Amino acid sequence: TYSSLSEDLVFVDNEVVEKLSEGLISHYLPDLQRSKLALQELTQNQVILLDTLEQEITKFRECNSLLDINAMFTEAKCYHNKLVNIRKEMMMLHEKTTKLKKRALKLQQQKHKEALEREQQQEKELERERQLIAKPAKRT
């Protein structure tokens, strides 16, 4: 059992372990640092949002009359409708630009094809002219 136990033991050089550790750390550390920065930014944004939300809650609590609240909801509904219309318009414009891009690509491909066909036709005509040129007969 002692011989099988000694076979299971592996002796590793500390320098190798240190270099492997440094390599592993250098591989993952940049991603972890970027993630840390992103999380810090998200946390800051969340704090800002919470503060803004608290301010809005305070504003709602300060509203005393029902008329103010109704006017605010009416205005919010108006802006919501405007946003919906803008979104529809943007989607329509996106569709139109997509269609125009496809059409432009087709036209470009068609022009390229026509240019190739013209070039081939010119080559055929040049070859035909070469074949039509009289060649002097060899004297025997």
ZADO-1210 file (C-alpha; in nm, 4 decimals, padded with zeros to 6 digits):
<atoms>
<atom x="00.0000" y="00.0000" z="00.0000" code="THR" pos="1"/>
<atom x="00.2928" y="00.2312" z="00.0607" code="TYR" pos="2"/>
<atom x="00.4116" y="00.1977" z="-00.2986" code="SER" pos="3"/>
<atom x="00.0646" y="00.2717" z="-00.4381" code="SER" pos="4"/>
<atom x="00.0363" y="00.5710" z="-00.2046" code="LEU" pos="5"/>
<atom x="00.3697" y="00.7082" z="-00.3205" code="SER" pos="6"/>
<atom x="00.2597" y="00.6704" z="-00.6831" code="GLU" pos="7"/>
<atom x="-00.0482" y="00.8854" z="-00.6115" code="ASP" pos="8"/>
<atom x="00.1644" y="01.1645" z="-00.4656" code="LEU" pos="9"/>
<atom x="00.2749" y="01.4196" z="-00.7227" code="VAL" pos="10"/>
<atom x="00.5516" y="01.6603" z="-00.6461" code="PHE" pos="11"/>
<atom x="00.4981" y="01.9985" z="-00.8091" code="VAL" pos="12"/>
<atom x="00.7519" y="02.2747" z="-00.8291" code="ASP" pos="13"/>
<atom x="00.6342" y="02.5872" z="-00.6423" code="ASN" pos="14"/>
<atom x="00.7558" y="02.8077" z="-00.9300" code="GLU" pos="15"/>
<atom x="00.5346" y="02.6144" z="-01.1715" code="VAL" pos="16"/>
<atom x="00.2378" y="02.6565" z="-00.9391" code="VAL" pos="17"/>
<atom x="00.3102" y="03.0296" z="-00.9091" code="GLU" pos="18"/>
<atom x="00.3405" y="03.0780" z="-01.2861" code="LYS" pos="19"/>
<atom x="00.0241" y="02.8810" z="-01.3520" code="LEU" pos="20"/>
<atom x="-00.1584" y="03.0864" z="-01.0883" code="SER" pos="21"/>
<atom x="-00.0328" y="03.4122" z="-01.2416" code="GLU" pos="22"/>
<atom x="-00.1398" y="03.2967" z="-01.5869" code="GLY" pos="23"/>
<atom x="-00.4841" y="03.2043" z="-01.4634" code="LEU" pos="24"/>
<atom x="-00.5219" y="03.5341" z="-01.2793" code="ILE" pos="25"/>
<atom x="-00.3975" y="03.7377" z="-01.5765" code="SER" pos="26"/>
<atom x="-00.6495" y="03.5579" z="-01.7974" code="HIS" pos="27"/>
<atom x="-00.9549" y="03.6200" z="-01.5796" code="TYR" pos="28"/>
<atom x="-00.8619" y="03.9416" z="-01.3974" code="LEU" pos="29"/>
<atom x="-00.9404" y="04.1880" z="-01.6843" code="PRO" pos="30"/>
<atom x="-01.2878" y="04.0403" z="-01.7305" code="ASP" pos="31"/>
<atom x="-01.3502" y="04.0489" z="-01.3580" code="LEU" pos="32"/>
<atom x="-01.2328" y="04.4095" z="-01.3353" code="GLN" pos="33"/>
<atom x="-01.4605" y="04.5098" z="-01.6231" code="ARG" pos="34"/>
<atom x="-01.7467" y="04.3285" z="-01.4518" code="SER" pos="35"/>
<atom x="-01.6683" y="04.5076" z="-01.1274" code="LYS" pos="36"/>
<atom x="-01.6737" y="04.8455" z="-01.3015" code="LEU" pos="37"/>
<atom x="-01.9989" y="04.7586" z="-01.4764" code="ALA" pos="38"/>
<atom x="-02.1546" y="04.6539" z="-01.1451" code="LEU" pos="39"/>
<atom x="-02.0361" y="04.9765" z="-00.9806" code="GLN" pos="40"/>
<atom x="-02.1889" y="05.1784" z="-01.2625" code="GLU" pos="41"/>
<atom x="-02.5141" y="04.9842" z="-01.2363" code="LEU" pos="42"/>
<atom x="-02.5185" y="05.0390" z="-00.8603" code="THR" pos="43"/>
<atom x="-02.4664" y="05.4130" z="-00.9083" code="GLN" pos="44"/>
<atom x="-02.7423" y="05.4244" z="-01.1682" code="ASN" pos="45"/>
<atom x="-02.9689" y="05.2313" z="-00.9345" code="GLN" pos="46"/>
<atom x="-02.9033" y="05.4794" z="-00.6542" code="VAL" pos="47"/>
<atom x="-02.9839" y="05.7661" z="-00.8922" code="ILE" pos="48"/>
<atom x="-03.3027" y="05.5929" z="-01.0010" code="LEU" pos="49"/>
<atom x="-03.4044" y="05.5294" z="-00.6420" code="LEU" pos="50"/>
<atom x="-03.3478" y="05.8942" z="-00.5567" code="ASP" pos="51"/>
<atom x="-03.5493" y="06.0025" z="-00.8595" code="THR" pos="52"/>
<atom x="-03.8250" y="05.7608" z="-00.7643" code="LEU" pos="53"/>
<atom x="-03.8349" y="05.8951" z="-00.4117" code="GLU" pos="54"/>
<atom x="-03.8603" y="06.2496" z="-00.5464" code="GLN" pos="55"/>
<atom x="-04.1496" y="06.1484" z="-00.7701" code="GLU" pos="56"/>
<atom x="-04.3257" y="05.9785" z="-00.4797" code="ILE" pos="57"/>
<atom x="-04.2851" y="06.2953" z="-00.2770" code="THR" pos="58"/>
<atom x="-04.4328" y="06.4985" z="-00.5608" code="LYS" pos="59"/>
<atom x="-04.7361" y="06.2694" z="-00.5752" code="PHE" pos="60"/>
<atom x="-04.7883" y="06.2953" z="-00.2006" code="ARG" pos="61"/>
<atom x="-04.7771" y="06.6738" z="-00.2250" code="GLU" pos="62"/>
<atom x="-05.0577" y="06.6824" z="-00.4803" code="CYS" pos="63"/>
<atom x="-05.3660" y="06.8008" z="-00.2894" code="ASN" pos="64"/>
<atom x="-05.6314" y="06.8349" z="-00.5485" code="SER" pos="65"/>
<atom x="-05.7882" y="06.5743" z="-00.7708" code="LEU" pos="66"/>
<atom x="-05.7808" y="06.8171" z="-01.0623" code="LEU" pos="67"/>
<atom x="-05.4015" y="06.8311" z="-01.0611" code="ASP" pos="68"/>
<atom x="-05.3802" y="06.4532" z="-01.0646" code="ILE" pos="69"/>
<atom x="-05.6348" y="06.4274" z="-01.3480" code="ASN" pos="70"/>
<atom x="-05.4483" y="06.6887" z="-01.5499" code="ALA" pos="71"/>
<atom x="-05.1235" y="06.5021" z="-01.4936" code="MET" pos="72"/>
<atom x="-05.2731" y="06.1717" z="-01.6095" code="PHE" pos="73"/>
<atom x="-05.4254" y="06.3414" z="-01.9127" code="THR" pos="74"/>
<atom x="-05.0867" y="06.4878" z="-02.0002" code="GLU" pos="75"/>
<atom x="-04.9182" y="06.1501" z="-01.9446" code="ALA" pos="76"/>
<atom x="-05.1733" y="05.9856" z="-02.1727" code="LYS" pos="77"/>
<atom x="-05.1081" y="06.2501" z="-02.4386" code="CYS" pos="78"/>
<atom x="-04.7323" y="06.1919" z="-02.4193" code="TYR" pos="79"/>
<atom x="-04.7869" y="05.8166" z="-02.4253" code="HIS" pos="80"/>
<atom x="-04.9898" y="05.8511" z="-02.7449" code="ASN" pos="81"/>
<atom x="-04.7159" y="06.0669" z="-02.8943" code="LYS" pos="82"/>
<atom x="-04.4571" y="05.8024" z="-02.8060" code="LEU" pos="83"/>
<atom x="-04.6699" y="05.5288" z="-02.9600" code="VAL" pos="84"/>
<atom x="-04.7052" y="05.7320" z="-03.2802" code="ASN" pos="85"/>
<atom x="-04.3328" y="05.8043" z="-03.2910" code="ILE" pos="86"/>
<atom x="-04.2593" y="05.4356" z="-03.2426" code="ARG" pos="87"/>
<atom x="-04.4943" y="05.3403" z="-03.5278" code="LYS" pos="88"/>
<atom x="-04.3340" y="05.6017" z="-03.7487" code="GLU" pos="89"/>
<atom x="-03.9856" y="05.4774" z="-03.6615" code="MET" pos="90"/>
<atom x="-04.0842" y="05.1187" z="-03.7395" code="MET" pos="91"/>
<atom x="-04.2299" y="05.2298" z="-04.0731" code="MET" pos="92"/>
<atom x="-03.9123" y="05.4255" z="-04.1540" code="LEU" pos="93"/>
<atom x="-03.7022" y="05.1248" z="-04.0573" code="HIS" pos="94"/>
<atom x="-03.9018" y="04.9032" z="-04.2924" code="GLU" pos="95"/>
<atom x="-03.8676" y="05.1568" z="-04.5735" code="LYS" pos="96"/>
<atom x="-03.4917" y="05.1883" z="-04.5251" code="THR" pos="97"/>
<atom x="-03.4576" y="04.8108" z="-04.5186" code="THR" pos="98"/>
<atom x="-03.6492" y="04.7843" z="-04.8456" code="LYS" pos="99"/>
<atom x="-03.4409" y="05.0630" z="-04.9989" code="LEU" pos="100"/>
<atom x="-03.1188" y="04.8933" z="-04.8907" code="LYS" pos="101"/>
<atom x="-03.2340" y="04.5663" z="-05.0471" code="LYS" pos="102"/>
<atom x="-03.3323" y="04.7467" z="-05.3649" code="ARG" pos="103"/>
<atom x="-03.0007" y="04.9316" z="-05.3787" code="ALA" pos="104"/>
<atom x="-02.8154" y="04.6028" z="-05.3336" code="LEU" pos="105"/>
<atom x="-03.0179" y="04.4408" z="-05.6138" code="LYS" pos="106"/>
<atom x="-02.9514" y="04.7362" z="-05.8422" code="LEU" pos="107"/>
<atom x="-02.5826" y="04.7250" z="-05.7615" code="GLN" pos="108"/>
<atom x="-02.5718" y="04.3525" z="-05.8336" code="GLN" pos="109"/>
<atom x="-02.7651" y="04.4060" z="-06.1574" code="GLN" pos="110"/>
<atom x="-02.5254" y="04.6814" z="-06.2695" code="LYS" pos="111"/>
<atom x="-02.2311" y="04.4593" z="-06.1882" code="HIS" pos="112"/>
<atom x="-02.3876" y="04.1749" z="-06.3857" code="LYS" pos="113"/>
<atom x="-02.4579" y="04.4047" z="-06.6800" code="GLU" pos="114"/>
<atom x="-02.1003" y="04.5329" z="-06.6728" code="ALA" pos="115"/>
<atom x="-01.9711" y="04.1754" z="-06.6786" code="LEU" pos="116"/>
<atom x="-02.2033" y="04.0916" z="-06.9666" code="GLU" pos="117"/>
<atom x="-02.0850" y="04.4002" z="-07.1614" code="ARG" pos="118"/>
<atom x="-01.7270" y="04.3048" z="-07.0980" code="GLU" pos="119"/>
<atom x="-01.7912" y="03.9498" z="-07.2167" code="GLN" pos="120"/>
<atom x="-01.9733" y="04.0811" z="-07.5240" code="GLN" pos="121"/>
<atom x="-01.6813" y="04.3103" z="-07.6067" code="GLN" pos="122"/>
<atom x="-01.4400" y="04.0204" z="-07.5679" code="GLU" pos="123"/>
<atom x="-01.6560" y="03.8103" z="-07.8029" code="LYS" pos="124"/>
<atom x="-01.6653" y="04.0923" z="-08.0588" code="GLU" pos="125"/>
<atom x="-01.2881" y="04.1385" z="-08.0359" code="LEU" pos="126"/>
<atom x="-01.2362" y="03.7653" z="-08.0818" code="GLU" pos="127"/>
<atom x="-01.4758" y="03.7638" z="-08.3749" code="ARG" pos="128"/>
<atom x="-01.2889" y="04.0554" z="-08.5345" code="GLU" pos="129"/>
<atom x="-00.9578" y="03.8733" z="-08.4832" code="ARG" pos="130"/>
<atom x="-01.0989" y="03.5691" z="-08.6554" code="GLN" pos="131"/>
<atom x="-01.2334" y="03.7775" z="-08.9455" code="LEU" pos="132"/>
<atom x="-00.8993" y="03.9441" z="-09.0120" code="ILE" pos="133"/>
<atom x="-00.7436" y="03.7927" z="-09.3219" code="ALA" pos="134"/>
<atom x="-00.4272" y="03.6016" z="-09.2575" code="LYS" pos="135"/>
<atom x="-00.1688" y="03.5708" z="-09.5317" code="PRO" pos="136"/>
<atom x="-00.1315" y="03.2216" z="-09.6674" code="ALA" pos="137"/>
<atom x="00.1967" y="03.0486" z="-09.6241" code="LYS" pos="138"/>
<atom x="00.4016" y="02.9903" z="-09.9378" code="ARG" pos="139"/>
<atom x="00.4848" y="02.6377" z="-10.0129" code="THR" pos="140"/>
</atoms>
